[in-house]
């Protein structure tokens, strides 16, 4: 697993930020060995989404998928979101299935 991160700043603009150590904290990291995934987005059209969050699948079957709904700071209760399913071949439904978050 390779995760990249870059932090950069101009030393003359922010000298107090210069240090020999940098820390990055990650929470709720999900890794898998397939491009198949479930996402929720802020638009019915996948290409128009400006906010997307990957969901944790619990089961997959032809024509159906179940997942644990988790939404972070990108979405709030009562928001309408759309569900997108990416297959192993990384094709995705262009129009999402709408739902209201509780």
Rosetta silent file (secondary structure, phi, psi, omega in degrees, C-alpha in Angstrom):
SEQUENCE: XXXXXXXXXXXXXXXXXXXXXXXXXXXXXXXXXXXXXXXXXXXXXXXXXXXXXXXXXXXXXXXXXXXXXXXXXXXXXXXXXXXXXXXXXXXXXXXXXXXXXX
SCORE:     score description
SCORE:     0.000 S_00000001
   1 L     0.000  126.922  179.424    0.000    0.000    0.000 S_00000001
   2 L  -121.107  121.015  178.300    1.428    3.328   -1.037 S_00000001
   3 L  -121.281  125.798 -178.123   -0.112    6.525    0.255 S_00000001
   4 L  -100.577  149.689  176.827    1.357    9.824   -0.818 S_00000001
   5 L  -153.627  138.570  178.155    1.348   13.092    1.027 S_00000001
   6 L  -135.093  133.166  173.685    3.154   16.346    0.384 S_00000001
   7 L  -124.807  129.433 -178.128    3.416   19.411    2.574 S_00000001
   8 L  -141.631  147.058  175.752    5.191   22.474    1.241 S_00000001
   9 L  -157.569  160.488  176.853    5.610   26.063    2.296 S_00000001
  10 L   -86.771  122.467 -176.453    7.927   28.956    1.696 S_00000001
  11 L   -59.064  -35.958 -178.923   10.384   29.188    4.600 S_00000001
  12 L   -74.592  -22.584  179.536   10.533   32.973    4.380 S_00000001
  13 L   -83.803  -27.366 -176.679    6.737   33.232    4.484 S_00000001
  14 L  -148.829   70.217 -175.964    6.316   30.967    7.510 S_00000001
  15 H   -62.965  -28.127 -179.950    9.618   30.294    9.321 S_00000001
  16 H   -69.849  -15.236  178.580    7.882   28.912   12.414 S_00000001
  17 H   -82.855  -14.814 -179.335    6.512   26.076   10.258 S_00000001
  18 L   -68.775  127.136 -179.752    9.987   24.839    9.388 S_00000001
  19 L  -155.990  162.766  177.552   10.704   21.632   11.278 S_00000001
  20 L   -91.837    3.342  179.882   12.492   18.354   10.746 S_00000001
  21 L  -130.709  143.482  173.377    9.302   16.402   11.460 S_00000001
  22 L  -136.546  138.613 -178.565    5.931   16.313    9.767 S_00000001
  23 L  -124.028  139.687  174.601    2.952   14.303   10.921 S_00000001
  24 L  -127.556  131.631  179.656   -0.168   13.260    9.042 S_00000001
  25 L  -111.436  134.342 -178.879   -3.094   11.621   10.794 S_00000001
  26 L  -121.565  144.459  178.800   -5.558    9.397    8.929 S_00000001
  27 L  -138.894  143.653  179.216   -8.879    8.081   10.155 S_00000001
  28 L    56.574   51.572  178.011  -11.318    5.607    8.619 S_00000001
  29 L   -81.914  134.048  178.515   -8.958    4.456    5.869 S_00000001
  30 L  -123.513  126.305  177.008  -10.416    1.856    3.502 S_00000001
  31 L  -128.782  145.375 -179.946   -8.246   -0.197    1.153 S_00000001
  32 L  -147.310  169.745 -178.651   -9.280   -2.996   -1.158 S_00000001
  33 L  -105.152   24.929 -179.008   -7.818   -5.002   -4.027 S_00000001
  34 L  -144.997  151.512  174.204  -10.500   -4.084   -6.568 S_00000001
  35 L   -76.485   -8.666  178.851  -11.783   -0.890   -8.194 S_00000001
  36 L   -63.066  133.137 -178.907  -15.328   -1.986   -7.208 S_00000001
  37 E  -163.715  167.083  176.885  -16.735    0.435   -4.681 S_00000001
  38 E  -120.156  134.646  178.786  -19.826    2.270   -3.496 S_00000001
  39 E  -129.437  152.983  165.338  -19.961    6.049   -3.288 S_00000001
  40 E  -113.594  143.437 -177.835  -22.475    8.661   -2.216 S_00000001
  41 E  -136.452  170.574 -175.698  -22.435   11.995   -4.014 S_00000001
  42 L   -95.329   13.040  178.883  -24.131   15.380   -3.993 S_00000001
  43 L  -147.018  149.601  177.947  -25.646   15.159   -7.484 S_00000001
  44 L   -67.807  -25.029  178.738  -27.760   12.630   -9.371 S_00000001
  45 E   -96.633  117.482 -175.035  -25.209   12.838  -12.200 S_00000001
  46 H   -55.360  -42.491 -178.043  -21.897   11.203  -11.160 S_00000001
  47 H   -69.321  -17.967 -179.997  -19.802   13.516  -13.345 S_00000001
  48 H   -94.107   -4.558 -178.606  -21.416   16.595  -11.771 S_00000001
  49 L   -65.605  135.174  172.959  -20.658   15.590   -8.158 S_00000001
  50 L  -106.759  -13.284  176.335  -18.436   17.982   -6.247 S_00000001
  51 L  -131.688  127.712  177.850  -18.555   15.882   -3.056 S_00000001
  52 E  -137.031  141.600  175.153  -18.118   12.094   -2.983 S_00000001
  53 E  -134.294  130.516  177.344  -17.604    9.694   -0.091 S_00000001
  54 E   -75.254  137.601  178.912  -16.713    6.011   -0.384 S_00000001
  55 E  -106.249  157.979 -177.326  -18.972    3.697    1.616 S_00000001
  56 E   -92.181  112.185 -179.410  -18.043    0.373    3.209 S_00000001
  57 E   -71.720  143.122  174.718  -19.644   -2.568    1.374 S_00000001
  58 E  -111.061  -24.862  175.006  -20.998   -5.454    3.460 S_00000001
  59 E  -158.159  148.180  177.596  -22.233   -7.652    0.601 S_00000001
  60 E  -128.678  139.166  173.006  -22.177   -7.729   -3.183 S_00000001
  61 E  -151.772  160.840  178.882  -24.408   -9.706   -5.520 S_00000001
  62 L   -58.896  119.823  177.636  -25.457   -9.355   -9.123 S_00000001
  63 L    87.508   -1.985  178.951  -27.923   -6.463   -9.163 S_00000001
  64 E  -152.098  155.547  175.738  -27.531   -5.489   -5.517 S_00000001
  65 E  -151.216  142.546  176.169  -25.048   -4.182   -2.994 S_00000001
  66 E  -119.400  148.917 -177.660  -25.312   -3.429    0.705 S_00000001
  67 E  -150.520  160.340  173.414  -23.134   -1.019    2.629 S_00000001
  68 E   -87.175  117.635 -179.166  -22.618    0.654    5.968 S_00000001
  69 L   -75.876  119.385  176.210  -23.697    4.264    5.551 S_00000001
  70 L  -134.552  123.775  175.917  -21.047    6.596    6.900 S_00000001
  71 L  -128.988  132.713 -177.590  -20.993   10.261    6.105 S_00000001
  72 L   -96.692 -145.070 -175.054  -18.429   12.665    7.409 S_00000001
  73 L   -69.275  -13.511 -179.747  -18.197   16.437    7.250 S_00000001
  74 L   -70.260  -26.733 -176.457  -19.064   16.507    3.546 S_00000001
  75 L  -132.929  160.824  179.305  -22.707   15.638    4.266 S_00000001
  76 L  -135.003  164.227  176.030  -25.212   16.173    7.089 S_00000001
  77 L   -55.320  142.909 -178.498  -28.459   14.607    8.267 S_00000001
  78 L    79.047   -2.769  172.781  -31.387   15.470    5.989 S_00000001
  79 L   -70.855  145.064  170.471  -29.093   15.951    2.954 S_00000001
  80 E   -91.359  129.388  178.208  -30.198   14.216   -0.222 S_00000001
  81 E  -128.481  165.624  178.582  -27.414   12.087   -1.679 S_00000001
  82 E  -123.549  141.361 -176.611  -27.130    9.707   -4.610 S_00000001
  83 E   -97.851  134.074  177.797  -25.568    6.237   -4.555 S_00000001
  84 E  -124.485  133.666 -179.061  -23.111    5.151   -7.244 S_00000001
  85 E  -112.812  120.549  175.285  -21.892    1.583   -7.714 S_00000001
  86 E   -97.803  133.577 -179.805  -18.542    0.973   -9.417 S_00000001
  87 L   -88.440  176.142  175.206  -18.009   -2.545  -10.794 S_00000001
  88 L   -57.507  -31.675  178.964  -14.812   -4.620  -10.940 S_00000001
  89 L   -83.953    4.090  179.690  -14.383   -3.256  -14.477 S_00000001
  90 L    63.468   28.497  168.437  -14.731    0.254  -12.962 S_00000001
  91 L   -88.502  153.482 -174.596  -17.899    1.076  -14.859 S_00000001
  92 E  -139.179  147.955  174.755  -20.379    3.101  -12.829 S_00000001
  93 L   -66.273  125.496 -176.141  -24.056    3.971  -13.014 S_00000001
  94 L   -70.391  -31.595  178.792  -24.148    7.466  -14.502 S_00000001
  95 E  -110.751  123.492 -176.279  -27.368    8.343  -12.681 S_00000001
  96 L   -78.989  162.448  174.400  -27.414    7.714   -8.947 S_00000001
  97 E   -93.556  119.252 -174.693  -30.148    6.277   -6.774 S_00000001
  98 E   -77.532  149.406  175.187  -31.335    9.060   -4.452 S_00000001
  99 E  -157.668  156.828  177.890  -31.767    8.834   -0.691 S_00000001
 100 E  -104.403  131.186 -179.267  -32.079   11.174    2.294 S_00000001
 101 L   -75.240  141.745  177.314  -29.524   10.826    5.090 S_00000001
 102 L  -117.796    0.000    0.000  -30.798   10.234    8.624 S_00000001
